[in-house]
Amino acid sequence: MIRPALASMPMEAIRRFHSDLTAIRRDLHAHPELGFEEARTAGVVARSLELLGIETETGIGTTGVVGIIRGKRDDRGHTIGLRADMDALPMREENEFEYRSTQPGRMHGCGHDGHTTMLLGAARYLAATRNFNGVAHLIFQPGEEGFAGAKAMIDDGLFERFPCDAIYAMHNWPNLPAGMIGVNSGPMMAAADRFDITISGRGGHGAHAYQTIDPVLVAAHVITAVQSIVSRNVSPIDSAVVSVCAMEAGDLQAMSVIPREARLVGTARTFRASTQDLVERRLSEVVGSIAAAFGATATVRYRRLYPATINSVKEASFAADVAESMIGAEHVVRNMEPSMGAEDFSFMLQRVPGAYLRLGQGGAENGCFLHNPRYDFNDAVIPLGSGLFAALVERAMPLQDVAQPR
């Protein structure tokens, strides 16, 4: 078993250039770019890697970047992938500090500026030390926020060009105190699906509603009825969410006009493929039946966007072991509660075993959770995130065989 003093070496070494990394992170925060538009960010990443003497490939899946770091030895053919997302969100920042967004309507409201910086910190350490036997592929991914950038990189030959025996990613988590690590051997994030419902009726005068087939009335019954899909179809020991999040019908200026059509948009979140199938089927059945009962017609378009993010047991346990050896078991949560949010790292985990980790950064107690207009990444946790990335490489591909405890 690796000794805590040795396991923490990457983190302690990275602390020496913590201020440099903080400057990079804040520069990225000030210049946010949306999915597949990360030209400046990718340029910062590529130049940083090249200055470190790291072999660099760009333009993968549009704006993705991969750095290849070879260890002091590579006689076993082992490879480890580390992934960070780079894109920002289409939202207005309300912070007032000097490095706030300079791009109106764009903000790093999810901490991807910090994730990118942490992987650059690991790159700097690994390039200088190369204390491992194998190859580390550092994957800087575009378009996580709804663009499936991970899939775009995979479709562009990511794992054929840069094979990985295992892959790891990390996301900051304000609900965890700063300096803690969370992981789960199994589900970490839900599958994210979108549904669009179009209800067609017969419009007319609001004073003569009996002459119409009112799609607004049908929509109201649909909104209520779909809440039963989870409560009356999904096992209580499973998890699922069905939410209708938007409705469009009629004209707010036309108080006496019943429209011909109503549209609903929503999302479904599940962990199991069988539950995902059930929700899709029941949604179509419920909507169709309710519309028919009122003499209307309805169509349901159901799109599966991101699959569930499921950690492989071996890699999740390994990552937790490495984290414990760095910061102690009391700072590692091994049974992290899954989130019903979604993450396109799931596409990578469908191809390669690996683990998605939570990096505690605190702040939720002040109302600054992810996607909040006053959110900001906690620079204090950069050395831990970078150090854990680097330690995963060194521990997974040691220069010498590690003796197992008796």
C-alpha positions in Angstrom: 0.0 0.0 0.0 1.3 3.4 -0.9 2.2 5.6 2.1 0.2 8.8 2.6 3.4 10.9 2.6 4.3 9.6 -0.8 0.8 9.8 -2.2 0.5 13.5 -1.3 3.8 14.3 -3.1 2.1 15.5 -6.3 -0.3 17.8 -4.3 2.6 19.3 -2.3 4.7 19.8 -5.4 1.8 21.5 -7.2 1.3 23.9 -4.3 4.6 25.5 -5.4 3.0 26.9 -8.5 -0.5 27.3 -7.1 -0.4 31.0 -7.9 0.3 30.4 -11.5 -2.6 28.0 -11.8 -4.9 30.5 -10.0 -3.9 33.1 -12.6 -4.8 30.7 -15.5 -8.1 29.8 -13.9 -9.1 33.4 -13.5 -8.1 34.3 -17.0 -10.3 31.4 -18.3 -13.1 32.6 -16.1 -12.9 36.1 -17.6 -13.1 34.7 -21.1 -15.8 32.1 -21.2 -16.7 30.3 -24.4 -19.7 28.1 -25.2 -19.7 24.5 -26.5 -17.7 24.0 -29.7 -16.7 27.6 -29.6 -13.7 27.2 -27.2 -11.1 28.4 -29.6 -9.4 30.7 -27.2 -9.6 28.2 -24.3 -8.2 25.4 -26.5 -5.4 27.7 -27.6 -4.5 28.5 -23.9 -4.5 24.7 -23.2 -2.4 23.8 -26.3 0.2 26.5 -25.7 0.5 25.6 -22.0 1.0 21.9 -22.9 3.5 22.7 -25.7 5.6 25.0 -23.4 5.9 22.0 -21.0 7.3 19.9 -23.9 4.1 17.7 -24.0 3.0 16.2 -27.3 -0.2 17.9 -28.2 -3.1 17.2 -30.6 -5.8 19.7 -31.3 -9.1 19.9 -33.2 -10.5 16.6 -31.9 -14.3 16.7 -31.9 -14.1 20.3 -33.1 -12.1 22.1 -30.4 -10.9 19.3 -28.2 -7.3 19.0 -27.1 -5.3 15.9 -26.0 -1.9 16.0 -24.4 0.3 12.9 -24.4 2.7 12.4 -21.6 5.0 9.4 -21.6 6.5 8.1 -18.4 10.1 7.3 -17.7 9.3 3.8 -18.8 6.6 2.3 -21.1 7.3 -1.4 -21.2 3.9 -2.6 -20.2 1.7 -0.7 -22.7 -0.5 0.8 -20.0 -2.5 4.0 -20.6 -4.6 6.2 -18.3 -7.0 8.9 -19.5 -7.7 12.1 -17.5 -10.6 14.3 -18.7 -11.6 17.9 -18.1 -14.4 19.9 -19.7 -13.7 23.4 -21.0 -17.0 25.1 -22.0 -19.1 27.8 -20.2 -22.8 28.5 -19.9 -25.1 30.9 -21.8 -25.9 32.9 -18.7 -25.2 36.4 -17.3 -22.7 36.7 -14.5 -23.6 38.8 -11.5 -20.2 38.7 -9.7 -18.3 41.9 -9.4 -14.7 40.8 -8.9 -12.1 41.9 -11.4 -11.9 38.6 -13.3 -15.7 38.4 -13.9 -16.8 37.4 -17.4 -15.9 39.9 -20.2 -18.4 38.2 -22.5 -22.0 39.3 -22.1 -24.4 36.4 -21.7 -21.6 33.9 -21.1 -20.3 32.7 -17.8 -18.2 29.9 -16.2 -21.1 29.0 -13.9 -20.2 25.4 -13.5 -16.5 25.5 -12.8 -15.1 24.1 -16.0 -12.5 26.8 -15.9 -11.3 25.2 -12.7 -11.5 21.7 -14.1 -9.3 22.7 -17.1 -6.8 24.4 -14.8 -6.6 21.4 -12.5 -5.7 19.2 -15.5 -3.1 21.7 -16.6 -1.6 21.6 -13.1 -1.4 17.8 -13.3 0.2 18.1 -16.7 2.9 20.5 -15.4 3.7 18.1 -12.6 3.6 14.9 -14.7 5.7 16.5 -17.5 8.4 17.5 -15.0 8.5 14.2 -13.1 7.3 11.4 -15.4 7.4 9.0 -12.4 5.2 6.3 -14.1 5.4 3.4 -16.4 3.1 4.0 -19.3 1.3 6.9 -21.1 -1.1 9.4 -19.7 -3.6 11.0 -22.1 -4.9 14.3 -20.9 -8.2 15.0 -22.6 -9.6 18.6 -22.7 -13.1 18.2 -23.9 -15.4 20.8 -25.5 -19.2 21.1 -25.3 -20.2 19.3 -22.1 -23.1 21.6 -21.4 -25.7 20.1 -23.6 -23.6 19.6 -26.8 -22.3 16.0 -26.1 -18.7 17.0 -26.7 -17.5 13.7 -25.3 -19.4 11.9 -27.9 -18.0 14.2 -30.6 -14.5 13.4 -29.5 -15.3 9.7 -29.4 -16.8 9.9 -32.9 -13.7 11.6 -34.1 -11.6 8.6 -33.0 -10.6 9.6 -29.5 -10.0 6.1 -28.1 -8.6 4.7 -31.3 -6.0 7.5 -31.5 -5.5 7.8 -27.7 -6.4 4.4 -26.1 -7.1 4.3 -22.4 -7.1 1.3 -20.0 -9.1 3.5 -17.6 -10.3 7.0 -17.5 -11.1 9.5 -14.8 -12.9 12.8 -14.5 -13.5 15.2 -11.7 -16.3 17.8 -11.0 -16.3 20.4 -8.3 -19.3 20.1 -5.9 -20.3 23.0 -3.6 -22.4 20.6 -1.4 -19.2 19.0 -0.2 -16.9 20.9 2.1 -13.7 22.2 0.5 -11.0 19.5 0.4 -13.2 16.4 0.4 -13.5 13.8 -2.4 -16.7 12.0 -3.2 -17.2 8.9 -5.3 -19.6 6.0 -5.7 -19.1 2.5 -7.1 -22.0 2.7 -9.5 -24.4 5.5 -10.5 -23.1 9.1 -10.2 -25.3 11.0 -12.6 -28.6 10.2 -14.3 -29.5 9.8 -17.9 -30.9 13.0 -19.4 -33.7 12.8 -21.9 -35.9 15.5 -23.5 -39.5 15.2 -24.5 -41.6 17.5 -26.7 -45.4 17.1 -26.6 -47.6 18.8 -29.2 -51.3 18.8 -28.5 -53.6 19.6 -31.4 -57.3 20.6 -30.8 -59.7 23.0 -32.4 -59.4 26.7 -31.5 -62.3 29.1 -31.1 -63.9 31.8 -28.9 -63.4 31.6 -25.2 -67.0 32.5 -24.7 -68.1 29.5 -26.7 -65.6 26.9 -25.4 -68.1 24.1 -26.1 -67.5 24.5 -29.8 -63.7 24.0 -29.4 -61.4 21.2 -28.4 -59.3 23.1 -25.9 -55.6 22.1 -26.1 -54.8 24.2 -22.9 -57.3 22.1 -20.9 -55.7 18.9 -22.3 -52.3 20.2 -21.5 -53.3 20.8 -17.9 -54.5 17.2 -17.5 -51.3 15.9 -19.2 -49.1 17.9 -16.8 -50.9 16.5 -13.8 -51.1 12.9 -15.1 -47.4 12.5 -16.1 -46.5 13.1 -12.4 -48.0 9.6 -11.8 -45.5 7.9 -14.1 -42.8 7.8 -11.5 -45.0 7.4 -8.4 -47.2 4.6 -9.9 -44.8 2.8 -12.3 -41.2 3.1 -10.9 -40.1 1.0 -7.9 -39.6 3.2 -4.8 -36.1 1.7 -4.5 -35.3 3.0 -8.0 -35.1 6.6 -8.9 -36.6 8.7 -11.7 -37.8 12.2 -12.4 -40.3 13.4 -15.0 -40.6 17.2 -15.2 -42.6 19.4 -17.5 -40.6 22.6 -17.6 -42.2 24.8 -20.2 -45.5 25.3 -21.9 -46.5 27.4 -24.9 -50.1 28.0 -26.0 -52.1 30.9 -27.3 -51.4 34.6 -26.9 -51.3 36.4 -23.6 -52.8 39.5 -25.3 -55.8 37.4 -26.6 -57.8 36.6 -23.5 -60.8 35.2 -25.3 -59.1 33.1 -27.9 -58.7 29.4 -27.3 -55.7 28.3 -29.4 -55.5 25.3 -31.8 -52.3 23.9 -30.4 -50.3 23.7 -27.1 -46.7 22.6 -26.7 -45.0 21.1 -23.6 -41.3 20.6 -23.1 -39.7 18.6 -20.3 -37.0 16.3 -19.1 -36.9 12.7 -17.8 -34.0 11.5 -15.6 -33.3 7.8 -14.9 -30.4 5.5 -13.9 -31.4 2.2 -15.3 -32.0 1.5 -19.0 -35.1 -0.5 -18.2 -36.5 2.4 -16.2 -35.7 4.7 -19.1 -37.6 2.5 -21.5 -40.6 2.4 -19.1 -40.7 6.2 -18.7 -40.6 6.7 -22.5 -43.3 4.2 -23.1 -45.6 5.4 -20.4 -45.2 9.0 -21.4 -46.5 8.3 -24.9 -49.3 6.1 -23.5 -50.5 8.6 -21.0 -50.3 11.6 -23.3 -52.0 9.9 -26.1 -54.8 8.5 -24.0 -55.6 11.8 -22.3 -55.6 13.7 -25.6 -58.0 11.1 -27.1 -60.3 11.4 -24.1 -60.9 15.0 -24.9 -61.1 14.5 -28.7 -57.7 16.0 -29.3 -54.6 14.4 -30.8 -51.0 14.5 -29.4 -47.5 13.6 -30.5 -44.6 12.9 -28.2 -41.0 13.3 -29.4 -38.7 11.6 -27.0 -34.9 12.1 -27.3 -32.2 10.4 -25.3 -29.5 12.9 -24.8 -26.9 11.7 -22.2 -26.8 8.2 -20.8 -26.4 7.6 -17.1 -22.9 8.2 -15.7 -22.0 4.8 -14.1 -18.7 4.3 -12.4 -17.0 0.9 -12.8 -16.5 -0.7 -9.4 -12.8 -1.4 -9.7 -11.8 2.1 -10.8 -14.1 3.8 -8.3 -12.6 1.9 -5.5 -9.1 2.5 -6.8 -9.7 6.3 -7.0 -11.1 6.3 -3.5 -8.0 4.4 -2.2 -5.7 7.0 -3.9 -7.7 9.9 -2.5 -7.6 8.4 1.0 -3.9 7.9 0.9 -3.6 11.6 0.1 -6.0 13.3 2.5 -7.2 10.5 4.8 -10.2 8.3 4.9 -12.2 10.9 6.9 -12.1 13.3 3.9 -13.3 10.7 1.3 -17.0 9.8 0.8 -17.1 6.4 -0.8 -20.9 6.2 -1.0 -21.6 9.6 -2.7 -25.3 10.1 -3.3 -26.0 10.2 -7.1 -27.3 13.3 -8.7 -30.2 13.5 -11.0 -28.2 15.9 -13.1 -26.4 14.6 -16.2 -22.9 14.5 -17.6 -21.6 13.5 -21.0 -18.5 11.8 -19.4 -21.1 9.0 -19.5 -20.3 8.4 -23.1 -16.6 7.8 -22.3 -17.6 5.4 -19.4 -19.6 3.4 -21.9 -16.4 2.8 -23.9 -13.7 2.6 -21.1 -13.9 1.6 -17.4 -13.4 4.6 -15.1 -14.7 6.8 -12.4 -16.3 10.2 -12.1 -15.3 12.0 -8.9 -16.7 14.9 -6.8 -14.2 17.5 -5.6 -15.6 19.4 -2.6 -15.3 23.1 -2.8 -17.9 24.4 -0.4 -20.1 27.4 -1.0 -23.5 25.8 -1.2 -24.3 27.1 2.3 -24.2 30.6 0.8 -26.6 29.8 -2.0 -23.9 29.6 -4.7 -24.5 26.2 -6.2 -23.6 25.3 -9.8 -25.3 27.4 -12.5 -25.8 30.2 -10.1 -25.1 33.7 -11.5 -22.9 34.4 -8.5 -21.0 31.1 -8.6 -17.2 31.0 -8.7 -14.8 28.1 -8.6 -12.8 27.8 -5.3 -9.2 28.3 -6.2 -8.1 26.8 -2.9 -8.9 23.3 -4.1 -6.8 23.4 -7.2 -3.7 21.6 -5.7 -5.9 18.8 -4.5 -7.7 18.3 -7.8 -4.4 18.5 -9.8 -2.6 16.3 -7.3 -5.3 13.7 -7.4 -5.2 13.6 -11.2 -1.4 13.1 -11.1 -1.5 10.6 -8.3 -4.1 8.5 -10.2 -1.5 8.2 -13.0 1.4 7.4 -10.8 -0.5 4.9 -8.7 -2.1 3.1 -11.7 1.1 2.9 -13.6 3.9 2.7 -11.0 7.6 2.6 -12.1 8.1 -0.4 -9.8 5.6 -3.0 -8.6 4.0 -1.9 -5.4 4.2 -4.6 -2.7 0.8 -5.7 -1.5 0.3 -5.7 2.3 0.2 -9.1 4.1 
